[in-house]
């Protein structure tokens, strides 16, 4: 008897969810337990159903795929997350892998690639599509920059960068465009940074950035 791989599909677009379910149901060794439209729904379903693999989109409302992946990795380390997204930029890839994703595919992937990724993830292995693999190799081969002074008050490098751009007068949309990330991600960085530095407004954040040397006249 075939041991079924239990899969949960997470994507905010209904058409994508339905298409993935239809694809997965053609595989004799896969059982689709359900679908979710955002990260919070995914967390609830994982708690109820305990799948082996979660196919996870990144850009979603309520709770995005990176945050959901990080929470799943902490709460249910036995559940493998495979990212399936439109985005293959360095920021998205690194964020997903650091959060704990076991595989990363773009939505250009076909049935064979998706099936292989699900099976590999269930077996404890990692799978990346060709573009993601190329970017990972390039990142590893790139010369490492000289170490920077740690950001103050426990800020991450990205949070410090966002504060610098705020001090330069950029809006959330402009910051997202500059850093090639979504506006939701920018807002998350801002909220986290403001909480760490005790800022209640952009004006306070700007004064902090100049005081701590994150911005210059």
N, C-alpha and C positions, 0 to 999 in steps of 0.2 A: 504494500500500500504506500502511495506517495505521501510524504510528509509535506503538508501545505505550508507555504510561506504566507503569513498573514500580513496584509498591507493596508495602510491607511493613506488616502490621497488628500492632500491639503493644497488648495488653490482658490483664490478669490473669484475666479471666472468660472461660471457654471459650465460653459462649453468645454473648457479645458478639463474640468473634473470629469464630466461625462465621457469625454474622449479617452482619458486615461483609464477610467473604469472599464470601458468597452475593450480597450487594448489588453489590460491585465486579465480580464476574464477569459481571454483566449488562451491563456497559459495554464496548462494542466496542473502545474505545481504552485499556483498562486490563488489565494483567497482574499478578495477585497472585503474588509470589515466595515468600511464606511468612508465618508468624505467629510471634509471640513472646509469652511470658507475663510477662516482666519486662524491665527495662532492660538487664541484662547479656546476656540472650539476644538482645535487639535489636542490641546492639553487635556480637556475633559474627556475626549474620546479615547485617548491613549490610556487614561486612568481606568476607563470602563472596559476597554477591549484588549489592552496589552498586545498590540501588533508586534511583529518582528521588525518590520520596516515601515518608515514613514516617508512618502514622497512629498517633499516640502517646497512650496514656492517661497520666494523671498519677500517681494513687495506686496504686502497685504494690509488691510485696515485692522484696527483694534490692537493686534499684536503681530509684528512682522515675523518673517521666517527665521531671521538670525536670533532674535530674542527667544522665540519658541524653541529653536534648536538648543540654545544654551540651557533653558529650563528643563527640557527633556533629557539632556545629557546629565544633568545633576540629579533629577528625580528618577529617571528610568534609564540608567546607562546600558541596560541590555537591549534597548530599542535603537535600531540603526536608522539614522536620518540620511536620506539621499536628496540633495537639493536638485530641483528641476525648475529652472528659471530662464527668463529671457536674457538676463544680464551675465556677462562674462568679463567684467572689468576687475582689476586687481583688488579694489576695495571690497567688492561683493564677495569675491572668492576667499580672500583672507579672513573676512569677518565670519563667513559661514564655517570655514575650517577651524578657526579658533574657537568658535562656539561649540564645535563637536561633530560637525557633519562628517559622515563616513564616505560620501561620494558627492560629485558635483557634475551635473549635466545641464546643457542648455536645451531649450525647447525645440531646437533643430534635431535633437536626437530621435532616432527611429525606434521602431518596435524592438529590434534586436538589441540595440544599445540599452534601452530602458530595462528590458528583461534581464540582460546580463548584469546591470547595475543592481537590480533588486536581489538577484541571486548572490552576487558577490557580497553585498552588504549583510544579507542574512547569514552568510558564512564567515563574517568578521573581516572581510577584505574591503579595500577601497577601490572605487572606480571613478575615473575622470574622463570627460570627453577630450577630443584631440586639442581643441582650443585652450581648454583649461590646463591640460598637461603642458602645452607649450608655454603658457604664462608662468606656471609653477617652475619649470626648468629655467626660464629666463630670470625669474626672481632669485633663484638659488645661485645662478651664475653671475648675477650683477655684483659689482664691487660694493662692499658694505660701507656706508657713510661713517664718519667719525662719530663717536658717542656724543649725544647732546646732554646738556644739563637737565636733570629730571624736572618735569613740570611741577610747580608748587601745589601744595594742598591736595595731593593725591590725584590731580588731574591726569587723564590719559593724554597721550600725544595728540590724538584727534580732538579731544575737548579743548586743549590749549590752542590748537590751530583754529578751531571755530571761534574762540574768544578773540584771537588776533584779527580774524576777518570781521567780527562784529565791531571791533575797535576801528577798523578801516572804513566802517560805514556801510558794509554790505548787508542786504536783506537776507532773509532765510532762503528765498529763491535763488539769489545770486550766489550764496554760499554753496547751495546744492549744486549749482552749475559749475562753480569753480572746483569743487572737490569730486565731482562726478558721482554724487550720491543723491538719494531721494530726500525731499523736503521733510518727510516723516523722520528719517534718520537724523537730519539736522536738528529738528526739534528735540529729539531724544538726547542728542549730545548737549544741546543748550540747557535742557532741564537738569541733566546730570551735573553739568559744570556749575550752574547757578546754585544747586544744592550744596556742592562741595565748597564753594567760595562764599556762600551766604549772600548772594546777590538777589535782589528782588526786582531789578529792572535792567534794561540794556545799559542805561547810564551808569549804574553801579558796576556792571560788568566791564564797561569800557574803562572806568577809573581803575579798577583792579588790574586790567590788562596792562595799562601804562605803568602802574606802581610796581608790578612784578616783572616788568621787562618783556612782556609778551607782545607789546606794541611800542612803536617809537614815533616821535614827532617827525 
